[in-house]
């Protein structure tokens, strides 16, 4: 989640997926995370909270959000360099 957050944040200002709200890189990041968790749930045929604790899922989401903003900050500041 941390690497994905920084990666998506680094290119967030360029809007690589388009200009709509649903095409914002943060929305795409969490959509991919949700798709990965759903895939894990269906592959194991068990409820997700039996595989990963709710606290771990929440902490992963918070880490992704923080790292997204860190990557966004670096992306904006590095693009401004000559």
C-alpha positions in Angstrom: 0.0 0.0 0.0 2.9 2.4 0.8 4.6 1.8 -2.6 1.3 2.1 -4.4 0.4 5.3 -2.6 3.7 7.0 -3.4 3.6 5.8 -7.0 0.1 7.0 -7.6 0.8 10.2 -5.7 4.0 11.0 -7.7 2.0 11.2 -10.9 -1.2 12.6 -9.5 -0.8 16.1 -10.8 -0.4 14.9 -14.4 -3.9 13.2 -14.2 -2.8 10.1 -16.2 -6.3 8.6 -16.1 -8.3 11.7 -17.1 -9.9 14.7 -15.4 -13.0 13.2 -13.9 -13.6 12.6 -10.2 -13.6 8.8 -10.7 -10.3 9.1 -12.7 -8.4 10.7 -9.9 -5.3 8.6 -9.0 -6.4 8.4 -5.3 -9.8 6.8 -6.3 -8.0 4.5 -8.7 -5.5 3.5 -6.0 -8.3 2.5 -3.6 -10.3 0.8 -6.4 -7.3 -1.4 -7.1 -6.9 -2.1 -3.4 -10.5 -3.1 -3.1 -10.2 -5.3 -6.2 -7.2 -7.0 -4.7 -9.0 -7.6 -1.4 -12.1 -9.0 -3.2 -9.8 -11.3 -5.3 -8.2 -12.6 -2.2 -11.6 -13.2 -0.6 -12.9 -15.1 -3.6 -9.7 -17.1 -4.1 -9.8 -18.4 -0.6 -13.6 -18.7 -0.4 -13.6 -17.3 3.2 -14.6 -14.0 4.6 -11.9 -11.4 4.3 -11.8 -10.7 8.0 -10.8 -14.3 8.7 -7.8 -13.8 6.4 -6.7 -10.3 7.4 -7.8 -8.4 10.5 -10.0 -5.3 10.1 -7.3 -3.3 11.9 -4.7 -4.3 9.3 -6.9 -3.4 6.4 -7.7 0.0 8.0 -4.0 0.7 8.8 -3.1 -0.3 5.2 -5.6 2.2 3.9 -4.3 5.0 6.1 -0.7 4.2 5.1 -1.7 4.4 1.4 -3.4 7.7 1.9 -0.5 9.3 3.8 2.0 7.9 1.2 -0.2 9.2 -1.6 0.1 12.7 -0.2 3.9 12.3 0.3 4.3 11.1 -3.3 2.1 14.0 -4.5 4.2 16.5 -2.6 7.4 15.1 -4.1 5.8 15.0 -7.5 4.8 18.6 -7.4 8.1 19.8 -6.0 10.3 17.8 -8.3 8.4 19.0 -11.4 9.1 22.6 -10.4 12.9 22.0 -10.4 14.7 23.4 -13.5 
